[in-house]
Amino acid sequence: MKKWVDKIFAADPERGDTGERDLWAGKVAYELGDLSKAREYLDIANMKSRGRCFGVKDGKYLKFLKAK
């Protein structure tokens, strides 16, 4: 999964950036136990999307982010 995180940011750079890539990277970092990196990615995702990219299934990640 970590290899895909690097690839997702390089893939299709012309595509609009609404925080989905950062959310995905944050989830991967969180699940791998890299909480510092997870918080960084999730914070960027939240900023770019103004919170809209977090869905119902993303509750634990949003809770983690808000527990700063």
N, C-alpha and C positions, 0 to 999 in steps of 0.2 A: 504494500500500500504506500509505503514511503516513497518508492520510486515514481508512483503515479502522481504524487503531490507535485513533484517538480515538473512532470510532463503536462499537468493540467494548466499550469500557469503559462506554459510555452505554446499550448495548442490554441489555434485560432485567435491570434491577438487582435483581430479586427472586430471580434464579437464584443458586444457591450458588456461592461463589467458592473454587475449589480450585487456583488458579494457572494454569489453562489460558489465560486471557486474557493474563496477564503473560508466559507462555512464548511465545505467539504474537507479542506486541509485542516481546519480546526478540529473537526470530528475525528479525523485520523490521528492527529497529535494527541488528542484527549484519550482515545482508546489505547494508544501506545504508551500512555503514562507521561508524556512530555507536556505537563500542564502549563508551563511557562509559554511554550510555543502555541499551545491550544488557545490560551487566553489572548495572545497576540492576534492570531488568525480570526478568532471569533469576534474580537473587538473591531477589527477591520470590516468583517462581514456585517456586523451590526451597524457600523457607521455608513458603509456604502449603501445598504438597503434600508436604512432607517428602521431596522428591526423586522422588515417584511419578509426576509428570507428564512426566518425561523418559523417552522411549521409546528403542528401538534406533536409530531414525532421527535422534535428537537428540544423538547422541554428540559431535559437534563443538561443540555449544553447551554441553554439560555440561563438556567438557574445557576450553573457554574460561573457564567460570565457576570451575572449580577451580584454574585457573592464576593466581589472584589474586596 
